[in-house]
Amino acid sequence: MVAVFCYILLWSSGFIPSRVLLTEMSPLWAAVIRLALAGGILLLVAWCLRVRFPRGLGEWRTIVAIGFCTNVIYLALLYVALRHLSAGMSAIIASTNPLVLALLAPAFLGERATWPKTLGLLVGFAGVTYIITSRAGIPTEAFSDEAIAFVSVLGLVASTILFRRLNGHTDVLAVTALQLAFGAAFLLGPAIVFEGTPALPHTAYGWDSMVYLVLVMSVGASLLWFWLLRNSEASTVSAYYFLTPVFGLALSWLILRERLTLSDALGAIAIAVGIVVVQRTKAPAFRRD
């Protein structure tokens, strides 16, 4: 539980440096450089530690697909949306992850959908929905950007399912490093075609944001997330994503001075109740075929 809480806190904090970085860099190049640096660091570490890399075409295909879903569909689309979408609203939309995953987990992961767990997820999602609807009148939030951000969530859900179905013998460090490297490779061409020559950060805030995103988010948080998926039920772990609006809005208010409302607080209470209900529900662990 502590590890999951730490991951969501780290993950929620990533929206702010991403928003700052995107004021100085184009979205695709920001993603390419972030992924290439993080992937290179982890590949070097994995090589030094002589960890087990994928063996067989099936494992390689799955990791390539994870890299595409996590970094092309999720990260790149999120960065495109973040050019105009506030960090707080991005965090809110991202927290729809648990409900989408819960709908798909019984079919794709064999995780039992119990009534208490479903109720907890619905209560948490109701809290998220309440926050979204209460903030719908904010002029900076465009529906098109919100739609792009939601599609990016589907990429993260798909990568979660793919990883849970991956052979358990593949080292988490190797999977994390490779999916980052594949993500950078996938996005390099589109970045060149659509954005031309990259413009690097030109302020200390921009460079600090890049360093944080590479080391804390792409290296640290990604390793922690895949480790959690290896050792816990996916839909239960992902329920903590409902905390993303709470952390995201609080950090956005503290650092970026984005406004908070009473509706945000009421929604956060519903989210907390939903997580408690989900965590009190015990379900059998996922079994790989």
N, C-alpha and C positions, 0 to 999 in steps of 0.2 A: 504493500500500500504506500509506504514512504517513497519507494522508487518511482511509482506511477505519479504520485503527487509532484515529485521533483521534475519528472519529465514534462508534465503539463505546464508547470511554472516556466521551465526553460523554453518550451515550445511557444507558449503565449508571449514570452518576451521577444521572440524573433520578429514579430510584426513591426515593432518600432524601428529597429535598425534597418529593416528592409525598406520601410517607408522613407527613412532618411537617405539611404543609399540610392533610392530611385529618384531622388531630386537631383542627383549628380551623374547617374548612369542610365543608359537605356535598359529596359527590363531583361531582354535576352542575353545581352553581354554581361549584365550583373549576375545572372544565373550561371552562365558558362564559366566565368572566372571563379565564382564561388565554388562550383562543383569540381572544377579542375584542380584547384588548390587543395580542397578537402580530400578528394579522391587520391591525389598524388601523395599526400601525407599518410593516409591510411594504407595505401598499397605498399609504401616503403616500410611502414611498421609491420604489416602482415608478412612481407618478405623477410624482414629481420627475425621475426618470431617463428617463421616457418610454419604458418598455420595451414590448415587444409583448404585448398582451393577446389572449385567444382570439378567433378569427374563425370564425364558423360554428357552427351548432347542435351538430355532432358534438363539437367541442372543448369547448364549454361543458358538454355532458352528461357528458363524461368527467371534467372537473374537479369538477363537482358530486358525481359518484360517488366520486371520490378523497377529497373532503372528508367524505363520509358514512362511507366505510370506515375512513379514518384516525382520524377524531375521534369518531364516534358508536360504531362497533363496537369500535375499538381503545381510544382514550383513555378514553371514558366507562365502558366495561365494566372496564377496568383500574382506574380510580379506585374503582369499586364494590367490586372485589375487594380493593383495597389498604386498605379500612377494617379488615380483619381479617388479611389475608395479609401476611407479613413482606416487607420490601424485598428480602431475599436470595432468597426463594422466587419472588417475582415476576420477578426477573431470570433465574432458572433456567428458568421456564416460557416466558418471552419468547424464550429462545435456541432453542426448537424451530422458530423461523421458517425457518432455512435448509433443514431437511429437508422441511417442508411445501412451500416454494417449489420445491425441487428436483424434487418429485414432479409439480408442476403446470407447471413451466417448459417442458418439451418440447412439451406440448400447446398452451399458450397463448402462449409466447414464441418457440418454435422453437429453443430452446437445446439443444444436443446433450448427452444424458446419457451421458457416458463411464464406463467401469467404474472407473478411478482416482478420478474425482470422486465417484462414488456411494460407493465404499469410504471415501473421506475423510469424507464427510458422515455415513456410518453410524458410523464410529469416533468422530467428534465427538458425535453423538447418543447413542452408548453412554455417553460420559463424562457427558453431561447426565442421562441416565436413572439412572446410578449415583448421582449426587449426590442426585437426587430421591428415589430409593428409600431411600437411607441416612438421609435427613432425614424420612422418612414418619411416624416416631413422634413428631415434635415436636407437642405439643398445640395450639399456636397455628395449625397449618396445617389448615384444613377443606377437605374434598374439593370442596364446592360452590364455594368461593372459587377453588380451583385450576382447576376446570372453567370458571368465568367468565373467568379470566385466559387460559386456552387459547383460548377462543372469540375473545377480543380479538386474539390473535395472528393468527387467520384474517382479521380485518379488515385488519391491516397487510400480510399477504401479498396480499390482493385489491387493495389500493391500489398496491402495487408493480407488479403485473401491469398494472393500468390505466394507470399512469404510463408504463411501458415501451412501451405501445401508443399513447400520445399522440403527436400530430404533433410532430416534433422542432423545429419552428420556434417553438413557444410558449416564451416566456422562463421560465426556472426560477424567477426571482423572482416573476413574475406567478402562476405555478401555486401556489407555496408560499403567497403572500398570500391568494389566492382560496380555496384549500382550507381554510385556517384560518378565514377569515371565514364560509364556508359551514358549517363545523363548529359555530361559535358560534351561527349562526342555527338550525341543526337542533336543538341542545340547549336553546335558550332556553325553548321551550314545555314540554318535559318537566321542566326545572328548576323552572319556576313551578308546574306541576301537582303534582309529587311532593315538592318540597322547600320550597315557599312562598317567603317572603322570604329573600334571601341573608344569611348571617352572614359578614362579612368577617374576615380574620385579626385577632387581638387581641394578638399578641405580636410582638416583633422577629423571632423565628425564623420565624413564619408569613409575615410580609411579605418577609423575605429569601428564603424559599423561593419565593414567588410571583414575585419579581423574577428569580430564577435560572431558573425554569421558563419565563417569558415570553421573556427576552432570550437565554439560553444554549440552552435546549432548543427552544422553538417557533420562534424566529427563527434562531439560529445553526445548531443541529443539523439542523433541517428543511431549511434551504437546502443544507447540506452533503450530506445524504442524497439529495435529488433531483438534485443535481449529480453525485454518484457514479453514480446510476442512469442518468443521461444519457450518461455516459462509460465505463461498464464493464458487463460482463455481470452480470445481476441475481443469478443463483444463486451466482456466485463472490464477489461483494461480500457477499452475505448470509451466506456461510459464517462471516464474522467475528462474526456474532451468537452463535456458540458461545462467544466470549470473555465474553459478558454475565455468566454465572454467576461467572467468575473476578473480574471487576471489581466486579460487584454484591455478591458475598459479602465481598470484601476491604473495600470502602467501607462496607458495612453493619457489619462488625466494627469498623472504625476509628472510625466516627462514631456509630453507634447501639448499638455493643457487642453486636450479634447474634453468637452463637457460631459458631466454625469448627471443623471436624473433619478428621481424616486422610482420610476419604472424600472430602471436598471437594477436597483436594489431589490425590488420585489421579484423580478425575474431571477435574480441570483439566489434568492431563498428557495424558489421552486426547483432550481437546478440542484441545490444542495440536498433537498429532500429526495429528488430522483436518484441521485448517486447513492445515498444511504440505502434506499430500497434495493437497488441493483446489487450493492456489495453484500447485503444480507442474504442474497439468493445464491445458493451453491449449485453449480451445474457440473456435469461430468467433463473432464478434460477432453480436448480434441485428440482424436486418434488419426494418424496418417495411414493411408491405405498401403 
